[in-house]
């Protein structure tokens, strides 16, 4: 059988067209067309002097396509610009180096945030990213910092003191050696050179002093663990282990479009409900009709906030499997639950199942690391519970009597409890895991986003926002390719009309 001609030095009669390098139906074409129609005037200003800058649209395309396909490192993107035909086509054969790519990414935070918003508006103009139901969730993403770089702040202070002692010892030894060399060789040395050992110690001291200063600015206590390489990262639990990480947040619509993306160094989610809701409004100029989140986003203050904003929230007090069940500690499952006691709002008292009254006897303030609340304790009069036939099912302290606690948000919890245990409430909350959790999975598996590349809270926020933009662009691209193969022009007419 004859062989096809093979010649690596093959020459073309006419130069090949760059536009022929990728097929017409390739998703990168739609991806590119969307970005071409976005406003990029907020990126770096073009200067008359010096070498001409790379076009921002080109830079945005290669960075976002990299994040969309799991290539996040600026060095890897530079490599793809030499080898990958799709990257070469998107860049128009331009070849910015990794430093240029990295600087563009970190120096255009505000402009990239605007791109995030504009992409959402494009999606909404096409009938996507509707805010009928939005799911909020968080995931621990490993920081660019090793476990061995974490110590308690008090240990770093101790290490700094030891480093200072070591520096003093090295300086003393250096002075002794200088005097001996002056005696033997003459006074030829200037005497102001720093020995190499002291340079290393001084560098360590500078880093530790900066770490301690930054930790104090962040309000971290001496017992808090702090990393030398990324001071703002926290030590967080993930699965059965603890890692240096950030808490990455997303708010996602039913068609899995991201309408809010942020990062916090707090390992808990209780303070993220309000931030996510306000972030959604900032990005879309609308508020969600319904919002679902897991129990970590609960708390009375959050429930009150949602009611005041007229947002139909679904946030349970317990896991999905236990919605509607009586919430008791395992060791006290035989006791009456709080729900069987009736609260009288006008008289501020509880009525027990036997008709006895529990009145307020104490008020306490509880301040945790990330939240605080004021609690009122209600009890029966002393001795009343001793005569009750149900005392063994009600309290373990018949002398003092049954105690019930209540804070200023109990009425919001009760309304949420009643709403979410209905069939409709369970159905709506059940959609959460099908909306937001797959998006985290797609970003982590498809984009390989298991660890941040940048350090510092502001930089990792930018990196997470870029990942969200890339995800949304892929979702829009997939919808367009599936629907008709190109972007509907009315979508951009609607988009620009909303900008005016």
SULDAMO-V265354 format. One record per residue. RES is the residue in one small letter. SS is DSSP state (hx for helix, st for strand, lp for the rest). PSI is psi in radians with two decimals (999 if undefined). Layout:
BEGIN
res: {RES:RES}
ss: {SS:SS}
psi: {PSI:PSI}
END
This chain:
BEGIN
res: {x:x:x:x:x:x:x:x:x:x:x:x:x:x:x:x:x:x:x:x:x:x:x:x:x:x:x:x:x:x:x:x:x:x:x:x:x:x:x:x:x:x:x:x:x:x:x:x:x:x:x:x:x:x:x:x:x:x:x:x:x:x:x:x:x:x:x:x:x:x:x:x:x:x:x:x:x:x:x:x:x:x:x:x:x:x:x:x:x:x:x:x:x:x:x:x:x:x:x:x:x:x:x:x:x:x:x:x:x:x:x:x:x:x:x:x:x:x:x:x:x:x:x:x:x:x:x:x:x:x:x:x:x:x:x:x:x:x:x:x:x:x:x:x:x:x:x:x:x:x:x:x:x:x:x:x:x:x:x:x:x:x:x:x:x:x:x:x:x:x:x:x:x:x:x:x:x:x:x:x:x:x:x:x:x:x:x:x:x:x:x:x:x:x:x:x:x:x:x:x:x:x:x:x:x:x:x:x:x:x:x:x:x:x:x:x:x:x:x:x:x:x:x:x:x:x:x:x:x:x:x:x:x:x:x:x:x:x:x:x:x:x:x:x:x:x:x:x:x:x:x:x:x:x:x:x:x:x:x:x:x:x:x:x:x:x:x:x:x:x:x:x:x:x:x:x:x:x:x:x:x:x:x:x:x:x:x:x:x:x:x:x:x:x:x:x:x:x:x:x:x:x:x:x:x:x:x:x:x:x:x:x:x:x:x:x:x:x:x:x:x:x:x:x:x:x:x:x:x:x:x:x:x:x:x:x:x:x:x:x:x:x:x:x:x:x:x:x:x:x:x:x:x:x:x:x:x:x:x:x:x:x:x:x:x:x:x:x:x:x:x:x:x:x:x:x:x:x:x:x:x:x:x:x:x:x:x:x:x:x:x:x:x:x:x:x:x:x:x:x:x:x:x:x:x:x:x:x:x:x:x:x:x:x:x:x:x:x:x:x:x:x:x:x:x:x:x:x:x:x:x:x:x:x:x:x:x:x:x:x:x:x:x:x:x:x:x:x:x:x:x:x:x:x:x:x:x:x:x:x:x:x:x:x:x:x:x:x:x:x:x:x:x:x:x:x:x:x:x:x:x:x:x:x:x:x:x:x:x:x:x:x:x:x:x:x:x:x:x:x}
ss: {lp:lp:lp:lp:lp:lp:lp:lp:lp:lp:lp:lp:lp:lp:lp:lp:lp:hx:hx:hx:lp:lp:lp:lp:lp:lp:hx:hx:hx:hx:hx:hx:hx:hx:hx:hx:lp:lp:lp:lp:lp:lp:lp:lp:lp:lp:lp:lp:lp:lp:lp:lp:lp:lp:lp:hx:hx:hx:hx:hx:hx:hx:hx:hx:hx:hx:hx:hx:lp:lp:lp:lp:lp:hx:hx:hx:hx:hx:hx:hx:hx:hx:hx:lp:hx:hx:hx:hx:hx:hx:hx:lp:lp:lp:lp:lp:lp:hx:hx:hx:hx:hx:hx:hx:hx:hx:hx:lp:hx:hx:hx:hx:hx:hx:hx:hx:hx:hx:hx:hx:hx:hx:hx:hx:hx:lp:lp:lp:lp:lp:lp:lp:st:st:st:st:st:st:st:st:st:st:lp:lp:lp:lp:hx:hx:hx:st:st:st:hx:hx:hx:hx:hx:hx:hx:hx:hx:hx:hx:hx:hx:hx:hx:hx:hx:hx:hx:hx:hx:hx:hx:hx:hx:hx:hx:hx:hx:hx:hx:hx:hx:lp:lp:lp:lp:lp:lp:lp:lp:lp:lp:hx:hx:hx:hx:hx:hx:hx:hx:hx:hx:hx:hx:hx:hx:hx:hx:hx:hx:hx:hx:hx:hx:lp:lp:lp:lp:lp:lp:lp:st:st:st:lp:lp:lp:lp:lp:lp:st:st:st:st:st:lp:lp:st:st:st:st:st:st:st:st:st:st:st:st:st:lp:lp:lp:lp:st:st:st:st:st:st:st:lp:lp:lp:lp:lp:lp:lp:hx:hx:hx:hx:hx:hx:hx:hx:hx:hx:hx:hx:hx:lp:lp:lp:lp:lp:st:st:st:st:lp:hx:hx:hx:lp:lp:hx:hx:hx:hx:hx:hx:hx:hx:hx:lp:lp:lp:st:st:st:st:lp:lp:lp:lp:hx:hx:hx:lp:lp:lp:lp:lp:lp:lp:hx:hx:hx:lp:lp:lp:lp:lp:hx:hx:hx:lp:st:st:st:lp:lp:lp:lp:st:st:st:lp:lp:lp:lp:lp:st:st:st:st:st:st:st:st:st:st:st:lp:lp:lp:lp:st:st:st:st:st:st:st:st:lp:lp:lp:lp:hx:hx:hx:hx:lp:lp:lp:hx:hx:hx:hx:lp:lp:lp:lp:lp:lp:lp:lp:st:st:st:st:st:lp:lp:hx:hx:hx:hx:hx:hx:hx:hx:hx:hx:hx:lp:lp:hx:hx:hx:hx:hx:hx:hx:hx:lp:hx:hx:hx:hx:lp:hx:hx:hx:hx:hx:hx:hx:hx:hx:hx:lp:lp:lp:lp:st:lp:lp:lp:lp:lp:hx:hx:hx:hx:hx:hx:hx:hx:hx:hx:hx:hx:hx:hx:hx:hx:hx:hx:hx:hx:hx:hx:hx:hx:hx:hx:hx:lp:lp:lp:lp:lp:hx:hx:hx:hx:hx:hx:hx:hx:hx:hx:hx:lp}
psi: {2.25:2.70:2.58:2.59:2.43:2.03:1.91:-0.20:0.35:2.37:2.60:2.48:-0.73:2.57:2.41:2.64:2.30:-0.57:-0.25:-0.02:-0.48:2.63:2.75:-0.56:0.18:2.36:-0.47:-0.47:-0.77:-0.75:-0.82:-0.70:-0.66:-0.82:-0.61:-0.52:0.00:2.71:2.05:0.35:-0.25:-0.08:-3.14:2.44:2.44:2.23:2.63:-0.68:2.86:-3.12:2.42:2.44:2.72:2.57:2.30:-0.59:-0.71:-0.78:-0.74:-0.76:-0.86:-0.63:-0.83:-0.66:-0.60:-0.85:-0.61:-0.45:0.25:0.26:1.66:-0.46:2.33:-0.57:-0.68:-0.65:-0.74:-0.69:-0.74:-0.54:-0.29:-0.39:-0.59:2.13:-0.56:-0.79:-0.72:-0.69:-0.79:-0.62:-0.09:0.61:0.16:2.65:1.21:2.48:3.03:-0.56:-0.71:-0.75:-0.76:-0.77:-0.68:-0.73:-0.77:-0.38:0.00:0.78:-0.91:-0.72:-0.68:-0.58:-0.62:-0.66:-0.71:-0.83:-0.76:-0.67:-0.67:-0.74:-0.70:-0.79:-0.76:-0.58:-0.37:0.13:0.17:3.07:0.71:2.59:0.52:-0.73:2.17:2.34:2.37:2.41:2.90:2.76:2.45:2.11:2.27:2.38:2.83:1.17:2.41:2.70:-0.61:-0.16:-0.07:2.28:2.82:2.58:-0.65:-0.55:-0.62:-0.66:-0.70:-0.75:-0.64:-0.74:-0.71:-0.67:-0.67:-0.71:-0.71:-0.71:-0.73:-0.68:-0.74:-0.71:-0.73:-0.75:-0.69:-0.71:-0.67:-0.73:-0.71:-0.75:-0.69:-0.72:-0.63:-0.64:-0.65:-0.80:-0.16:2.93:1.20:-0.45:2.60:-0.58:-0.02:0.11:2.49:2.24:2.68:-0.63:-0.74:-0.53:-0.73:-0.77:-0.73:-0.67:-0.75:-0.72:-0.76:-0.74:-0.74:-0.67:-0.71:-0.70:-0.83:-0.71:-0.79:-0.71:-0.69:-0.66:-0.59:-0.04:0.41:2.46:2.94:-0.47:-0.23:2.49:2.31:2.48:2.45:-0.52:-0.48:1.62:-0.54:-0.19:2.71:2.76:1.97:2.64:2.32:1.97:-2.20:0.26:3.06:2.44:2.74:2.15:2.99:2.75:1.78:2.25:2.50:2.54:2.20:2.44:3.05:-0.48:0.34:0.64:2.37:2.16:-0.01:2.30:2.20:2.97:2.45:2.70:0.00:2.27:-0.26:2.85:0.01:-0.50:0.13:-0.24:-0.88:-0.75:-0.73:-0.76:-0.79:-0.61:-0.67:-0.76:-0.68:-0.68:-0.59:-0.17:0.34:2.87:2.61:2.57:-0.81:2.49:2.21:2.48:2.79:-3.13:-0.41:-0.37:0.12:-2.64:2.40:-0.67:-0.65:-0.69:-0.70:-0.73:-0.79:-0.72:-0.74:-0.52:0.01:0.68:2.23:1.64:2.64:1.62:1.87:2.88:-0.30:3.10:2.83:-0.62:-0.38:0.17:2.26:-0.21:2.80:2.30:1.88:2.65:2.57:-0.68:-0.22:0.56:-0.40:-0.21:2.73:2.40:2.83:-0.52:-0.33:-0.09:2.45:2.28:2.30:1.89:-0.74:-0.72:0.00:1.10:2.81:2.59:2.20:2.98:-0.37:0.08:0.07:2.73:2.37:2.08:2.78:2.30:-0.30:2.64:2.31:2.64:2.26:2.15:1.94:-3.05:-0.55:-0.05:2.93:2.74:2.78:2.25:2.39:2.34:2.30:2.38:2.78:2.93:2.57:2.31:-0.30:-0.73:-0.34:-0.54:-0.09:2.31:-0.30:0.29:-0.63:-0.41:-0.05:-0.70:2.62:-0.05:1.49:-0.36:-0.94:-0.46:2.99:2.41:2.45:2.40:2.64:2.38:-3.04:-0.03:0.19:-0.66:-0.58:-0.67:-0.72:-0.74:-0.71:-0.72:-0.79:-0.68:-0.75:-0.28:-0.07:2.86:-0.74:-0.71:-0.75:-0.66:-0.81:-0.80:-0.58:-0.35:-0.31:-0.88:-0.33:-0.15:-1.03:-0.62:-0.69:-0.53:-0.76:-0.73:-0.72:-0.75:-0.71:-0.61:-0.91:-0.74:-0.07:0.53:1.29:-0.22:2.49:2.54:-0.53:2.96:2.58:2.49:-0.79:-0.69:-0.68:-0.51:-0.74:-0.76:-0.71:-0.64:-0.69:-0.73:-0.66:-0.72:-0.80:-0.72:-0.83:-0.72:-0.69:-0.70:-0.77:-0.77:-0.80:-0.74:-0.71:-0.80:-0.71:-0.59:-0.98:-0.02:-0.17:2.93:2.26:2.24:-0.45:-0.46:-0.76:-0.43:-0.78:-0.66:-0.86:-0.55:-0.50:-0.35:-0.38:999}
END
